[in-house]
Amino acid sequence: MTGRFVIHLPVRASDLARAKMLGRTAGRSLGFLAAVELGGITVSAEDDQGVRHWVFCDRKLDGGRRCVLRADHVTACTTRLPGRRGR
């Protein structure tokens, strides 16, 4: 077999908000790895995995970078998290 493979890592959360928060935390923790695509992180209900909810905004910004804020943010897009320097 050749090509790309995707890791599915089931993690339980009590509701959608907590699932998204855990997805963002896991993504940001592993974001230093080139293989991790933050914009592709989604969450779903265990019994309805065909309905996925985006975790990150991932809009493409100037310079080719992507927004790192949550999918439903209401502020302007940014390539850096507020309050974090040097990242």
Number of C-alpha atoms within 10 A of each C-alpha: 4 4 4 5 7 7 5 6 6 9 10 11 15 7 10 13 12 12 20 22 15 17 20 23 13 13 20 14 10 14 14 10 10 7 9 14 12 22 20 12 18 17 22 17 15 12 7 8 10 10 11 12 16 19 26 23 19 22 16 15 12 7 6 7 13 19 20 21 23 17 18 10 10 8 7 7 18 17 16 15 12 8 5 7 7 4 7
